[in-house]
């Protein structure tokens, strides 16, 4: 699936390059963050596959790794000083409940 996902992103990349008229990013900060994002995503994928290789409960592993947006939300609250809306709190609670249910 990881291989197919990578191939599936190629048409999107080509369309985005055409839309930008083949102008690439020149900002060193932007390039650094793009490379860092790629490295961390790759390491995260490898960690997920390593966790699957342990013959543990795959539904628990999958649900735990699917909770990564919670970290983004927590960083948005702490770093960017964003505020929660009630719908967002309900979503986080449901995500936590789903994780607990999968762990049973």
Backbone as CSV, one residue per row, in Angstrom:
resi,resn,N_x,N_y,N_z,CA_x,CA_y,CA_z,C_x,C_y,C_z
1,UNK,0.823,-1.197,0.000,0.000,0.000,0.000,0.865,1.257,0.000
2,UNK,1.964,1.225,0.713,2.837,2.403,0.747,3.380,2.695,-0.647
3,UNK,3.735,1.658,-1.368,4.233,1.820,-2.731,3.151,2.414,-3.627
4,UNK,1.932,1.884,-3.531,0.831,2.402,-4.347,0.477,3.835,-3.967
5,UNK,0.563,4.156,-2.684,0.290,5.516,-2.237,1.279,6.489,-2.862
6,UNK,2.543,6.091,-2.907,3.571,6.947,-3.493,3.318,7.162,-4.978
7,UNK,2.967,6.103,-5.691,2.662,6.235,-7.114,1.413,7.095,-7.315
8,UNK,0.446,6.970,-6.431,-0.786,7.750,-6.548,-0.582,9.243,-6.344
9,UNK,0.462,9.620,-5.643,0.704,11.050,-5.435,1.406,11.700,-6.617
10,UNK,1.986,10.912,-7.509,2.693,11.488,-8.654,1.795,12.350,-9.545
11,UNK,0.578,11.906,-9.916,-0.274,12.786,-10.728,-0.610,14.107,-10.019
12,UNK,-0.804,14.046,-8.719,-1.088,15.266,-7.959,0.108,16.214,-8.011
13,UNK,1.300,15.659,-7.841,2.518,16.478,-7.902,2.680,17.118,-9.270
14,UNK,2.397,16.369,-10.323,2.526,16.914,-11.676,1.534,18.046,-11.899
15,UNK,0.295,17.862,-11.456,-0.715,18.916,-11.600,-0.297,20.167,-10.820
16,UNK,0.230,19.981,-9.613,0.661,21.133,-8.824,1.859,21.833,-9.454
17,UNK,2.760,21.077,-10.037,3.895,21.699,-10.724,3.429,22.504,-11.933
18,UNK,2.478,21.961,-12.677,1.937,22.692,-13.826,1.228,23.951,-13.359
19,UNK,0.456,23.850,-12.280,-0.261,25.025,-11.765,0.705,26.115,-11.308
20,UNK,1.873,25.722,-10.814,2.879,26.704,-10.379,3.829,27.103,-11.496
21,UNK,3.543,26.606,-12.711,4.376,26.886,-13.884,5.823,26.446,-13.657
22,UNK,5.968,25.313,-13.014,7.252,24.659,-12.755,8.222,25.530,-11.956
23,UNK,7.673,26.435,-11.153,8.509,27.230,-10.259,8.658,26.461,-8.949
24,UNK,9.884,26.148,-8.604,10.144,25.391,-7.384,10.401,26.335,-6.217
25,UNK,10.268,25.789,-5.018,10.484,26.562,-3.790,11.948,26.964,-3.684
26,UNK,12.188,28.234,-3.363,13.562,28.711,-3.221,13.891,29.107,-1.783
27,UNK,12.906,29.085,-0.926,13.117,29.478,0.458,13.869,28.381,1.207
28,UNK,15.040,28.697,1.795,15.766,27.666,2.552,14.948,27.116,3.719
29,UNK,14.177,27.980,4.353,13.344,27.527,5.471,12.260,26.566,4.975
30,UNK,11.629,26.888,3.852,10.604,26.014,3.290,11.176,24.679,2.854
31,UNK,12.348,24.720,2.230,13.007,23.482,1.801,13.371,22.633,3.016
32,UNK,13.884,23.273,4.064,14.243,22.547,5.280,13.027,21.846,5.876
33,UNK,11.906,22.576,5.985,10.705,21.972,6.567,10.147,20.862,5.681
34,UNK,10.252,21.011,4.375,9.775,19.962,3.473,10.613,18.691,3.635
35,UNK,11.930,18.851,3.711,12.805,17.689,3.896,12.576,17.059,5.264
36,UNK,12.438,17.884,6.295,12.173,17.368,7.635,10.852,16.607,7.674
37,UNK,9.835,17.141,7.017,8.541,16.472,6.947,8.672,15.118,6.263
38,UNK,9.407,15.058,5.163,9.603,13.794,4.467,10.338,12.774,5.306
39,UNK,11.368,13.224,6.004,12.134,12.310,6.860,11.270,11.776,7.995
40,UNK,10.547,12.667,8.663,9.705,12.224,9.775,8.574,11.322,9.312
41,UNK,7.990,11.609,8.148,6.934,10.742,7.613,7.495,9.368,7.272
42,UNK,8.688,9.328,6.707,9.319,8.051,6.385,9.634,7.239,7.625
43,UNK,10.182,7.894,8.635,10.495,7.209,9.893,9.200,6.725,10.558
44,UNK,8.159,7.546,10.497,6.877,7.134,11.068,6.303,5.922,10.359
45,UNK,6.410,5.888,9.037,5.941,4.725,8.278,6.725,3.476,8.621
46,UNK,8.037,3.629,8.721,8.865,2.475,9.101,8.542,1.993,10.512
47,UNK,8.283,2.925,11.421,7.917,2.544,12.785,6.580,1.793,12.799
48,UNK,5.650,2.236,11.960,4.359,1.548,11.873,4.553,0.128,11.359
49,UNK,5.347,-0.035,10.297,5.586,-1.378,9.773,6.323,-2.246,10.785
50,UNK,7.244,-1.672,11.536,7.943,-2.424,12.577,6.968,-2.857,13.666
51,UNK,6.018,-1.994,13.997,5.016,-2.358,15.002,4.118,-3.483,14.488
52,UNK,3.784,-3.451,13.197,2.994,-4.543,12.620,3.777,-5.862,12.646
53,UNK,5.068,-5.777,12.528,5.913,-6.964,12.476,6.016,-7.665,13.837
54,UNK,5.600,-7.012,14.910,5.701,-7.605,16.247,4.604,-8.617,16.531
55,UNK,3.678,-8.808,15.597,2.549,-9.731,15.763,1.643,-9.328,16.924
56,UNK,1.584,-8.054,17.215,0.667,-7.558,18.241,-0.702,-7.294,17.613
57,UNK,-1.587,-6.731,18.388,-2.927,-6.417,17.939,-2.862,-5.278,16.905
58,UNK,-3.065,-5.612,15.637,-2.915,-4.612,14.582,-3.993,-3.532,14.643
59,UNK,-5.186,-3.867,15.124,-6.216,-2.832,15.230,-5.827,-1.795,16.282
60,UNK,-5.172,-2.215,17.337,-4.714,-1.288,18.361,-3.572,-0.419,17.818
61,UNK,-2.643,-1.042,17.097,-1.532,-0.289,16.518,-2.053,0.749,15.533
62,UNK,-2.982,0.345,14.690,-3.528,1.256,13.686,-4.283,2.401,14.332
63,UNK,-5.099,2.109,15.322,-5.863,3.184,15.959,-4.950,4.117,16.748
64,UNK,-3.902,3.587,17.334,-2.965,4.444,18.076,-2.222,5.382,17.130
65,UNK,-1.795,4.866,15.986,-1.080,5.723,15.044,-2.012,6.692,14.338
66,UNK,-3.286,6.360,14.257,-4.254,7.262,13.631,-4.580,8.456,14.524
67,UNK,-4.143,8.425,15.763,-4.391,9.534,16.678,-3.358,10.654,16.563
68,UNK,-2.480,10.592,15.546,-1.453,11.629,15.442,-2.012,13.043,15.287
69,UNK,-3.214,13.260,14.722,-3.726,14.632,14.680,-3.951,15.247,16.063
70,UNK,-4.096,14.412,17.091,-4.258,14.935,18.446,-3.014,15.745,18.840
71,UNK,-1.836,15.282,18.425,-0.603,16.020,18.716,-0.631,17.370,18.022
72,UNK,-1.122,17.399,16.775,-1.237,18.659,16.043,-2.174,19.617,16.765
73,UNK,-3.280,19.097,17.252,-4.241,19.934,17.976,-3.604,20.481,19.254
74,UNK,-2.920,19.626,19.990,-2.277,20.078,21.228,-1.207,21.138,20.947
75,UNK,-0.448,20.955,19.868,0.544,21.967,19.505,-0.115,23.270,19.081
76,UNK,-1.245,23.182,18.384,-1.956,24.389,17.975,-2.457,25.163,19.190
77,UNK,-2.887,24.437,20.197,-3.376,25.097,21.412,-2.225,25.712,22.195
78,UNK,-1.128,24.977,22.324,-0.030,25.470,23.160,0.854,26.481,22.434
79,UNK,1.163,26.233,21.180,2.090,27.111,20.465,1.367,28.294,19.818
80,UNK,0.268,28.010,19.125,-0.440,29.059,18.391,-1.545,29.737,19.195
81,UNK,-1.774,29.249,20.396,-2.790,29.816,21.296,-4.203,29.762,20.698
82,UNK,-4.473,28.706,19.951,-5.820,28.535,19.400,-6.744,28.003,20.487
83,UNK,-8.033,28.230,20.303,-9.020,27.790,21.286,-9.871,26.668,20.693
84,UNK,-10.283,25.765,21.584,-11.158,24.671,21.184,-12.580,25.163,21.036
85,UNK,-13.278,24.588,20.054,-14.727,24.736,19.987,-15.322,23.440,20.518
86,UNK,-16.564,23.479,20.888,-17.176,22.294,21.499,-17.187,21.100,20.546
87,UNK,-17.364,21.332,19.269,-17.365,20.236,18.297,-15.988,19.568,18.254
88,UNK,-14.935,20.350,18.356,-13.589,19.795,18.344,-13.312,18.966,19.594
89,UNK,-13.798,19.428,20.721,-13.630,18.670,21.964,-14.362,17.333,21.859
90,UNK,-15.572,17.351,21.307,-16.335,16.112,21.132,-15.579,15.160,20.214
91,UNK,-14.976,15.666,19.144,-14.194,14.825,18.240,-13.009,14.186,18.935
92,UNK,-12.299,14.947,19.756,-11.160,14.393,20.490,-11.611,13.336,21.496
93,UNK,-12.731,13.578,22.143,-13.258,12.599,23.105,-13.631,11.304,22.386
94,UNK,-14.297,11.423,21.233,-14.654,10.222,20.470,-13.415,9.467,20.005
95,UNK,-12.376,10.193,19.615,-11.132,9.537,19.199,-10.520,8.770,20.362
96,UNK,-10.526,9.358,21.537,-9.980,8.677,22.713,-10.826,7.457,23.072
97,UNK,-12.136,7.584,22.981,-13.023,6.445,23.278,-12.786,5.318,22.274
98,UNK,-12.630,5.658,20.998,-12.377,4.641,19.977,-11.070,3.905,20.263
99,UNK,-10.064,4.634,20.711,-8.794,3.988,21.034,-8.974,2.997,22.186
100,UNK,-9.711,3.401,23.193,-9.952,2.506,24.334,-10.740,1.276,23.902
101,UNK,-11.743,1.468,23.055,-12.532,0.323,22.591,-11.670,-0.650,21.789
102,UNK,-10.822,-0.111,20.906,-9.950,-0.989,20.127,-8.948,-1.736,20.999
103,UNK,-8.566,-1.121,22.102,-7.583,-1.786,22.959,-8.178,-2.941,23.751
104,UNK,-9.490,-2.971,23.839,-10.144,-4.090,24.548,-10.161,-5.265,23.644
